[in-house]
Amino acid sequence: GSIRYPAAFCNLCGLKPQRGRVPLAPDVGHWHGLSVKGCVTQTVLDTALFLDATIARGGEEGAPPPPERPLAEAARTAPGRLRIALSHKPVRAVAPPIVTDEVKGAVAQTGELLRSLGHEVAEQDPSYGGAGNNITVRYLAGIADDVAAVEHPERLERRTRGFGRLGSLYPRAVVERARRAAERDAARINAIFDRFDLLITPVAGEAPFEVGRWEGRGAVRTLLGMSRTYCLGPVWNHTGQPAAAVPAGVTDDGRPLSVQLVGRPNDEETLLSLAAQLEAERP
């Protein structure tokens, strides 16, 4: 399952850590490098404690260098004055994305709160380019791998088997090309961190919606619908860096709102520190 989306839709904290931060063995490289392990928690500090207990201490291929201090300490420490970018620009993939006024408003209100806390806040969009196309290839190929690996694929939902068939259409050369493109995409997208310490976006393109929206739909219709709504999170699986869902109030009818905090590569510390500051202001 996801980390950020259920956190965002349930008024919880969910940090997708740096790729390789938490060991994936024996599935190193799962979903062609998109997968990470993490948790969903009621507080930012709980997320930090979980990561302190589970992060790789060296030895696993691709593991990043360990944090300079315990992440729980970072969550307990004020972040200092940061340069923060706001953006609600979506990443286009297989269908035109949706970003509603409700989630845009959550980002804007978070920006105002951060300005009042002394941070430098400005609007700036990352240069996503065609990254969405490469993400789709890695995502569907990963599902195809999982479908092929189960003992009884005939027991899977029809729609899941359909996702697997879509992923199996990609030749391995295309999948490897999409994976190699991640480094180039990351360099372009992460240029925003030459100027800013953190980026804040919506988590999803809309607030929580009805259960079963795509129930009974086929794989293609579900993929198109998901692509429109989940248009701001997967890019950070593609680049590999940490990104977190943090509560940001509620809609007029009481559904949770959330914002996504995106950090520099390997920098969960700054992200957790700011997330804890937001949590203290909006408990």
N, C-alpha and C positions, 0 to 999 in steps of 0.2 A: 504494500500500500504506500501511499504518499505520506509525507510528514507535514508539509506546509498547508496543504489544502484542508485536511481534517482539522488541523489546528485553527486555521482561519475561520472555518465554518462553525466551530464549536467554542469560540471565545477562549482559545488556549494558545500556549506558546509552542512553536515547532521550528527547530533549527535544523536545516539540512547542512551538515558539517562539510568541511573541505573533503574533497575526494581522497580516500585513503586514510582519513583521520581515525575512523573506527574500522577495525579489521573486517574484511569480507570473506576471509578464507572459510571454506574452500572455493568460494565463488569469486575470486579476484577477477576484476574486469567484467563483472556481471552486467548484462545489457549493454555490452560494448562501451563500458566506462561511464554509463549514466547513473548507475546505482550507488547509493551510499546507505549506511545504517545510522539511525538516530532514534529519537523518541519524541513523544508529545507530552507536555507537562502543564501543570497549573501555574507554575512560576518560572521566571527566567533562571533563578538560582538552581532550581531542580534540573533544568536542562544542563547547566554548567557542571553540576555534580555528576550527572550521568556521564558526560563526556570525560570528565577527569577520571572516572572509574573504568572507562572502556577504550580510551584512545590507544592507538598503536604506539608501542614504545620502541619502535624500530624492528626491522626484520621483515615486515611485509612489503612486497614489491610496490613501489609507488607511494609509500607512506610519506607524508610531509614531515618536515622537522617538527619536533614537539613544541608546544607553546613555551614562551620564556617564563611563565608563571602559571600556577593553577588557574583554570578558567573560572572556578568559583570565586577566586580573589578578584578577577576582572569584573565579575558580575556584582561584586560588593563595592566596587570602586567607581567614583564618578568619572565620566569620560574626558573631562576637560572640554575646551572649546573645539568643535569639529566643523569642518567644511562639508556640507551635506547637499547632495543633488536630489531634486524631486523630478519624477517623470511618470507619466501614465501612458507613454507610447508602448503599444503592444508589439510583439514579435509575430510577424505574419508567417503562417505555415500553409496548410492545405485549404483554409477557408478564411474569409474576411473576419477579423477578430471583433469582439464586442468589448467595450469598456464603458460601463454605465456612469452616469453622473454621481451615483451614490459612492462608488469606490474612488472616483476622482476626488470627491469631496473629502473622503477620509484621508487621502494623501495631503490635500491642501490644509486641512485642519491640523494634521500632524506637523506639517511645516511651520504653521503659525505657533504651535506649542514649542517647537524646538527653537524658533527665533526668540520667544520669550525667555527661554533658558540660556540664551547667550550664544547659540550656535550661528554660524554663517550659513544661510540657506538660500539656494537659487534653483531655478528650473533649468534642467539640462537633460537632453535625451542621449542615451548611448547609441552608438552606430551599430545596429544589429545586422544590417545588410541582409544577406540570404541565409543567415544561420538557421532559420526555421526549417528550411529544406533538409539540412544536414541532421537536425534533431529528429525529424520525422523518420528518416532512414534508420538511425540508431535505435529509436524507440520501437518501431515495428519489427526490426530484425531481432531485437531482444525478446519480444513476445514470441516470435517464431521459434527462437531457441528454447524457450521455456515450454512451449506447447510440444515440441519434439522430444523433450526430456521426460515428460510425465509418463507413468506406466500405462495409464488408460486415457489417452486423449479423447476418446469417444465420450467420456463422462463430463468433459468440460462443457460449459454453455456453448450453444451454437455460435453466439456472437464472439466468444473468445477464440473458438476455432477459426472464425472468419478473420480475426485480427492476425492469427498465426499464418493463414494463407496469404494475407496481404504482405506480411513481412517476408515470407519465403519467396516472393517474386523478385526481391532484390538480389542480384548476384553478389557473391562475397567481395568482389573487387569494388563494387559500389559502396558496400558497407564500410570497407576499409578506407575508401577515399573520404567518406563522410567523417569517419573517426579522425583521420589525419587532418581534415579541415578544421577540427576543433581548435587546434593551436593557433591557426591563422585567425579564426573568428574571435578567439579569446583576446588576442593581441589588439584587434581593432576595437572590440567592445570595451575592454578594460582600459582603454586610453582615457576614459572618463575619470579614472582614479589618479591620473596625473594632476588633476586639479582638485578632486574631492576625496574625502576620507571614506564616505559611505554614500550609497544610493538608496533612495526610498521610492518604491512603486506600489501599486496594488498587488495583492497576492494573486487574485483571480480577476477576471474581467467583470464579474458581477457578484453581488452579495449571495449568501446561501439561497439555494433554490429547492424546489420540491424533490423529494425522494422519488426515484424511478423515472426521471425525465426521459431517459433513453431506453427504458425497459421495453423489451420486445422489438427494438430496432436492430437492424443488421449492423455489421461491423463498419461499413462505409458511412452510414448515416450517423452512427455513434461517433466515429472518428471526426467527422466534420463538425458535429456539435461540440465535442470536447476541444477541438482545435480553436473554436471561436471563443470559448470561455476560459480555457486554461492557457492563456496566451502571454503570460508574464513570468511563469515559474520555470518551465523546462530549460530555458536558455542557460540557467545557472548550473543545471546538471551537465549541460554541454561544455561549459567553460570549466566546471569543477570546483568553483569557489563557494564559500559559505553564504547562505541566505536564510533568513528566518521570517516566519509569520508572527506578528505581535498584535494583540488586540488593539482596536482603535475606535471604540464606541459601538453604537448600534444604529440601525436604520430607524426610520420613523415608525415602522411597525415591529420593532424589537428584534430584528435579526442581527447577529454579530457582524461587525466590520473589522477588517484587519489590514495592516500594511506590511509590505515586505521590505526588510532591511537587507541590503546586499553589501558584503564587505569585500575588501581586497583579498586576493588569494592568500590563504594561510592565516587570515586575521580574524578568527573568531573572537579574540579578546575585545577589540573595539566594538564589534557588533553586539556582544553580550553586555558590555558596559552601557552602551546607549539604550539597548532594549530594557535593561533594568531601570534606567532613568525614566524612560517612557512609562514603564509599569508603575513606578512610584507616583508619577503624576496622574496616571489614569488607572488606578488599581481595579 
